Amino acid sequence: MVAQIISFPGQKSSNKLAVSFRFLLSLYAIVPLCLLVLWLDKFGFNFALRNMLPSSPTHFLLFQILFGTPHIIASSLLLVSHHDYLQTFKSKLIGMTLFIMVFFGIGSLFIPYRALYIITACWTVYHVLKQQHGIAKAVCRLPSWAFYLQLWLSVSAGIFIYMGIFLKNSLEPEQAVLVLKVATVLTAGLLISTWVCQRYVPSRFGLYFLWANTLLVASSWYVYSEQYYFLAILMPRLVHDVTAYSFYVTHDVNRHGEQPQNGLFRAATALRLPIWFVLPLLSFVLTYLLQAYGDEWVNLLLQTLFSTQIYKAVTLGFLGYLALMHYYTEAFVWAAGSPLRRYIRFSGV
C-alpha cells in the first residue's frame, strides 16, 4: 500500500464497511506503550525484561507467526483466490516472478549474501513506511516536496535502524557505532523536518498523523539505541500489519458479505465462519504450519523422491518469494482504478 491508495473517486457506494482513519491512528498507541515498558524495565527492574527478550525478533517463533508473514500470506491469498484479479495483474505477476528468480536466484551465485540482504532490508523498510506515509497523505495534505522529504528521511533512518538491529552480530564495533550515529542524524533530521512541515497541515487530525509517523521512527531509534531490539521492531511491525489487515478485511466484507463470490468464501459461509474472520484465520494457520513444519515436510519429500535436501526451502525460499512479491504488488493493487480499490472506502476524518 502506497500513497496512491488514498483516492476517493470511483468507490462503490454500496460498500458497507469502511477503513477508519481514527482506528488506524489509534494503532500508534503501541509507541507510548513500548516506551513505558522500556522505562519501567530500565528504572524499576534493572533491565530484566531486556535480558529476557530475544536479541532479534526472528529468534522468537511466536513473533514470526504473529507479525510479518501472516499479512503477506493474507495478501497473496486475496490475489490468488480471485480470478479477475489474477487476470488483471497476470503480466506483472509473471514478470516480477521471473525477475526474483533471476536476481535473487541466479544472482545469488555472484552477488554477496550481505548485499542481497541489505537490498531486501531496504525494500522492506521502504514498503512498511511508504504504506504509513501514503495513508497519512490523505489527511496531512502536505505539498509534494514536503511529503517526499518526510518519506525519505523516515525510510533512510529506518534502514539504518533495521541494519543496526538485524546485522548487529556481524558488524564490527566501529561499524555498529557508525550505523547508530547515522541513524541518529537522520532521525534528528526527520524531527526537524516534521516541525517545519507541520505548518502545511490544514487540520489537527492531520497533525496527529504527521507526528505519529515521525514518532514511530524516532521511538524505534530510541528503543534500538537502548538495545531493546525486540520492541524496536514490534512497534512499526504491529502498526503496519494491522493497517494492512484493515484493508483486507474491509475488502472481503464489502465484496463477499452479501453474496460470496468465490470458492473460499462459499466454503467459509457453509462452515458459518464470519467473512471478516476468513483471511486472518487462514493466514495465521498457514503461517504457523509453514514456519514450524514447512522445511521439514519439503525436505522429507525431496529426500524420499530425490535423495536430496534444500536449505530452508520454505522459510527462506518460498516465504521470501511471497514477501518480495508482496512488496511489489502492494504498490499498485490498492491504487485508484484497481479492481480491489472498488471495495474500499474511508471514514473517520
C-alpha positions as CSV (number, residue, x, y, z in Angstrom):
1,M,0.0,0.0,0.0
2,V,1.4,3.3,-1.0
3,A,0.5,7.0,-1.4
4,Q,-1.8,6.2,-4.3
5,I,-4.2,4.1,-2.3
6,I,-5.9,7.1,-0.9
7,S,-8.0,8.3,-3.7
8,F,-11.7,8.7,-3.1
9,P,-13.3,8.8,-6.6
10,G,-14.6,5.6,-8.0
11,Q,-15.6,3.9,-4.8
12,K,-18.6,1.7,-4.7
13,S,-21.4,3.5,-2.8
14,S,-22.8,0.1,-1.6
15,N,-19.6,-0.6,0.4
16,K,-20.9,-1.1,4.0
17,L,-17.6,-1.4,5.8
18,A,-15.1,1.4,5.8
19,V,-11.4,1.8,6.8
20,S,-11.4,4.2,9.7
21,F,-8.7,6.8,9.8
22,R,-9.3,7.1,13.6
23,F,-8.8,3.4,14.0
24,L,-5.5,3.5,12.0
25,L,-4.3,6.4,14.1
26,S,-5.1,4.5,17.3
27,L,-2.7,1.8,16.4
28,Y,0.2,4.2,17.1
29,A,-0.7,3.8,20.8
30,I,1.8,0.9,20.7
31,V,4.6,3.6,20.7
32,P,4.0,5.1,24.1
33,L,3.1,1.7,25.5
34,C,6.5,0.3,24.4
35,L,8.3,3.4,25.8
36,L,6.5,2.9,29.1
37,V,7.6,-0.7,29.2
38,L,11.2,0.3,28.5
39,W,11.3,2.9,31.2
40,L,9.7,0.6,33.8
41,D,12.2,-2.1,33.0
42,K,15.2,0.3,32.9
43,F,14.5,2.2,36.1
44,G,12.4,-0.3,38.0
45,F,13.6,-3.8,37.1
46,N,17.3,-3.3,36.2
47,F,16.9,-4.4,32.6
48,A,15.3,-7.7,33.5
49,L,12.9,-7.6,30.5
50,R,15.7,-6.6,28.1
51,N,17.8,-9.6,29.2
52,M,14.8,-12.0,28.7
53,L,13.8,-10.8,25.3
54,P,15.4,-12.4,22.2
55,S,18.3,-10.4,20.7
56,S,16.4,-10.5,17.4
57,P,12.7,-10.8,16.8
58,T,13.4,-13.5,14.2
59,H,14.7,-15.7,17.1
60,F,11.2,-15.8,18.5
61,L,8.9,-18.2,16.6
62,L,5.8,-16.6,18.1
63,F,6.8,-13.2,16.7
64,Q,7.2,-14.7,13.2
65,I,3.8,-16.3,13.4
66,L,2.0,-13.2,14.7
67,F,3.8,-10.5,12.7
68,G,5.1,-10.0,9.2
69,T,4.4,-13.3,7.4
70,P,0.7,-13.6,8.1
71,H,-0.3,-10.4,6.4
72,I,2.0,-11.3,3.5
73,I,0.2,-14.6,3.1
74,A,-3.2,-12.9,3.5
75,S,-2.2,-10.5,0.7
76,S,-1.2,-13.4,-1.5
77,L,-4.4,-15.3,-0.7
78,L,-6.5,-12.3,-1.6
79,L,-5.0,-12.1,-5.0
80,V,-4.9,-15.8,-6.0
81,S,-8.4,-16.5,-4.7
82,H,-10.0,-14.0,-7.2
83,H,-9.7,-14.9,-10.9
84,D,-10.4,-11.4,-12.0
85,Y,-7.5,-10.0,-10.0
86,L,-5.2,-12.6,-11.4
87,Q,-6.3,-11.8,-14.9
88,T,-5.8,-8.1,-14.4
89,F,-2.3,-8.3,-12.9
90,K,-1.2,-11.5,-14.7
91,S,1.6,-9.9,-16.7
92,K,3.0,-8.0,-13.8
93,L,3.0,-11.1,-11.5
94,I,4.7,-13.2,-14.1
95,G,7.3,-10.5,-14.9
96,M,8.1,-10.0,-11.2
97,T,8.4,-13.7,-10.6
98,L,10.9,-14.0,-13.4
99,F,12.9,-11.1,-12.0
100,I,13.0,-12.6,-8.5
101,M,14.1,-15.9,-9.9
102,V,16.9,-14.3,-11.9
103,F,18.1,-11.6,-9.5
104,F,17.8,-13.4,-6.2
105,G,18.2,-17.0,-7.6
106,I,20.8,-16.9,-10.2
107,G,22.2,-13.6,-8.9
108,S,22.9,-15.2,-5.5
109,L,25.7,-17.1,-7.3
110,F,27.5,-13.9,-8.0
111,I,26.2,-11.2,-5.6
112,P,27.4,-11.5,-1.9
113,Y,24.7,-12.6,0.6
114,R,25.1,-9.4,2.6
115,A,24.4,-7.3,-0.4
116,L,21.2,-9.2,-1.2
117,Y,20.3,-9.0,2.5
118,I,20.7,-5.2,2.5
119,I,18.7,-4.8,-0.7
120,T,15.9,-6.8,0.8
121,A,16.1,-4.9,4.1
122,C,15.9,-1.5,2.2
123,W,12.9,-2.7,0.3
124,T,11.2,-4.0,3.5
125,V,11.7,-0.7,5.3
126,Y,10.5,1.3,2.3
127,H,7.4,-0.9,2.0
128,V,6.5,-0.5,5.6
129,L,7.0,3.2,5.9
130,K,5.6,4.1,2.4
131,Q,2.3,2.4,3.5
132,Q,2.0,4.6,6.6
133,H,3.0,7.8,4.9
134,G,0.7,7.0,2.0
135,I,-2.3,6.7,4.3
136,A,-1.3,9.8,6.2
137,K,-1.1,11.8,3.0
138,A,-4.9,11.8,2.7
139,V,-5.3,13.7,6.0
140,C,-2.0,15.6,6.2
141,R,-2.3,17.0,2.6
142,L,1.3,18.1,2.5
143,P,2.8,19.7,-0.6
144,S,4.6,17.1,-2.7
145,W,8.1,18.2,-1.7
146,A,7.2,18.0,2.0
147,F,5.6,14.6,1.6
148,Y,8.7,13.1,-0.1
149,L,11.1,14.9,2.4
150,Q,9.2,13.2,5.3
151,L,9.1,9.9,3.5
152,W,12.7,9.7,2.5
153,L,14.0,10.8,5.9
154,S,11.8,8.2,7.5
155,V,12.9,5.5,5.2
156,S,16.6,6.4,5.4
157,A,16.5,6.5,9.2
158,G,14.5,3.2,9.2
159,I,17.0,1.4,7.0
160,F,19.9,2.2,9.4
161,I,17.8,1.2,12.4
162,Y,16.9,-2.0,10.7
163,M,20.5,-2.8,9.8
164,G,21.7,-1.9,13.3
165,I,19.3,-4.5,14.7
166,F,19.5,-7.3,12.3
167,L,23.2,-7.1,11.4
168,K,24.5,-6.3,14.8
169,N,26.1,-9.7,15.3
170,S,28.0,-9.4,12.0
171,L,29.1,-5.7,12.4
172,E,32.5,-4.7,13.8
173,P,32.1,-2.5,16.9
174,E,33.2,0.6,14.9
175,Q,30.6,-0.2,12.2
176,A,27.9,-0.7,14.8
177,V,28.7,2.7,16.3
178,L,28.7,4.3,12.8
179,V,25.3,2.8,11.9
180,L,23.8,4.2,15.2
181,K,25.3,7.7,14.5
182,V,23.9,7.8,11.0
183,A,20.5,6.7,12.3
184,T,20.7,9.4,15.0
185,V,21.5,12.2,12.5
186,L,18.7,11.0,10.1
187,T,16.2,10.8,13.0
188,A,17.1,14.3,14.1
189,G,16.6,15.5,10.6
190,L,13.2,13.9,10.5
191,L,12.1,15.6,13.7
192,I,13.3,19.0,12.4
193,S,11.6,18.3,9.1
194,T,8.3,17.5,10.8
195,W,8.5,20.6,12.8
196,V,8.9,22.6,9.6
197,C,6.3,20.7,7.6
198,Q,3.6,20.8,10.2
199,R,2.7,24.4,9.2
200,Y,1.3,23.0,5.9
201,V,-1.1,20.5,7.5
202,P,-4.6,22.0,7.5
203,S,-6.2,20.1,10.3
204,R,-5.4,19.0,13.9
205,F,-6.2,15.4,12.9
206,G,-3.7,15.6,10.1
207,L,-1.1,16.9,12.6
208,Y,-1.7,13.9,14.8
209,F,-1.0,11.6,11.8
210,L,2.1,13.6,10.7
211,W,3.7,13.3,14.2
212,A,2.5,9.7,14.7
213,N,4.6,8.6,11.7
214,T,7.6,10.7,12.8
215,L,7.4,9.4,16.4
216,L,7.1,5.9,15.2
217,V,10.5,6.1,13.6
218,A,12.0,8.3,16.4
219,S,10.8,5.9,19.1
220,S,12.2,2.9,17.1
221,W,15.6,4.7,17.0
222,Y,15.5,5.4,20.8
223,V,14.4,1.9,21.7
224,Y,17.1,0.5,19.4
225,S,19.7,2.7,20.9
226,E,18.7,1.4,24.3
227,Q,19.2,-2.2,22.9
228,Y,15.5,-3.2,23.3
229,Y,15.7,-4.6,19.8
230,F,12.5,-6.7,20.0
231,L,10.4,-3.6,21.0
232,A,12.1,-1.5,18.2
233,I,10.8,-3.9,15.6
234,L,7.5,-4.6,17.3
235,M,6.2,-1.0,17.0
236,P,6.3,-0.5,13.3
237,R,5.5,-4.1,12.6
238,L,2.2,-4.0,14.6
239,V,1.1,-0.7,13.1
240,H,1.9,-1.9,9.6
241,D,0.4,-5.3,9.8
242,V,-2.9,-4.3,11.5
243,T,-3.3,-1.5,9.0
244,A,-2.9,-4.0,6.2
245,Y,-5.4,-6.4,7.7
246,S,-7.9,-3.5,8.0
247,F,-7.8,-3.1,4.2
248,Y,-8.0,-6.9,3.5
249,V,-11.0,-7.4,5.9
250,T,-12.8,-4.3,4.6
251,H,-12.4,-5.6,1.0
252,D,-13.6,-9.1,1.9
253,V,-16.7,-7.9,3.8
254,N,-17.7,-5.4,1.0
255,R,-17.1,-7.9,-1.8
256,H,-18.4,-11.1,-0.2
257,G,-20.6,-10.0,2.7
258,E,-23.9,-10.3,0.9
259,Q,-23.1,-13.0,-1.6
260,P,-19.8,-15.0,-1.5
261,Q,-18.2,-14.8,-5.0
262,N,-15.5,-17.4,-4.9
263,G,-15.0,-20.9,-3.6
264,L,-13.0,-19.8,-0.5
265,F,-15.8,-17.6,0.9
266,R,-18.6,-20.0,-0.2
267,A,-16.8,-22.7,1.8
268,A,-16.5,-20.3,4.8
269,T,-20.2,-19.4,4.6
270,A,-21.0,-23.1,4.6
271,L,-18.9,-23.5,7.7
272,R,-20.7,-20.4,9.2
273,L,-17.4,-18.5,9.5
274,P,-17.8,-14.7,9.5
275,I,-16.5,-13.2,6.3
276,W,-14.1,-10.9,8.2
277,F,-12.6,-13.8,10.0
278,V,-11.7,-16.0,7.0
279,L,-8.5,-14.3,5.7
280,P,-6.9,-13.6,9.1
281,L,-7.7,-17.2,10.3
282,L,-6.3,-18.9,7.2
283,S,-3.2,-16.7,7.0
284,F,-2.3,-17.3,10.6
285,V,-2.8,-21.0,10.4
286,L,-0.8,-21.3,7.2
287,T,2.0,-19.2,8.7
288,Y,2.2,-21.5,11.7
289,L,2.3,-24.6,9.5
290,L,4.9,-23.2,7.1
291,Q,7.1,-21.7,9.8
292,A,7.0,-24.7,12.1
293,Y,6.9,-27.6,9.7
294,G,7.3,-26.4,6.1
295,D,11.1,-27.0,5.7
296,E,10.8,-30.4,7.4
297,W,7.9,-31.5,5.1
298,V,9.6,-30.3,1.9
299,N,12.9,-32.0,2.8
300,L,11.2,-35.2,3.7
301,L,9.5,-35.2,0.3
302,L,12.8,-34.3,-1.5
303,Q,14.8,-36.9,0.4
304,T,12.2,-39.6,-0.4
305,L,12.0,-38.8,-4.1
306,F,15.4,-37.4,-5.0
307,S,17.7,-38.2,-2.0
308,T,18.5,-34.5,-1.6
309,Q,17.5,-31.6,0.6
310,I,17.2,-27.8,0.2
311,Y,18.3,-25.5,3.0
312,K,15.2,-23.6,4.3
313,A,13.2,-24.2,1.1
314,V,10.0,-22.9,2.7
315,T,11.0,-20.4,5.4
316,L,13.7,-18.7,3.3
317,G,12.8,-19.6,-0.3
318,F,9.0,-19.7,-0.6
319,L,8.2,-17.2,2.1
320,G,10.9,-15.0,0.9
321,Y,9.4,-15.1,-2.6
322,L,6.0,-14.2,-1.2
323,A,7.4,-11.3,0.8
324,L,9.1,-9.8,-2.3
325,M,6.0,-10.2,-4.4
326,H,4.0,-8.6,-1.6
327,Y,6.3,-5.6,-1.5
328,Y,5.8,-5.3,-5.3
329,T,2.1,-5.9,-5.6
330,E,1.0,-3.7,-2.8
331,A,2.4,-0.7,-4.8
332,F,-0.4,-1.0,-7.3
333,V,-3.2,-3.3,-6.2
334,W,-4.8,-0.7,-4.0
335,A,-4.3,2.2,-6.4
336,A,-7.2,4.2,-7.8
337,G,-8.6,2.2,-10.7
338,S,-7.6,-1.2,-9.4
339,P,-10.4,-3.8,-9.1
340,L,-9.6,-4.2,-5.4
341,R,-9.9,-0.5,-4.8
342,R,-13.6,-0.5,-5.7
343,Y,-14.4,-2.3,-2.4
344,I,-12.6,0.3,-0.1
345,R,-14.0,3.4,1.4
346,F,-12.8,5.6,4.3
347,S,-14.3,7.2,7.3
348,G,-13.3,9.0,10.5
349,V,-11.7,12.2,9.2
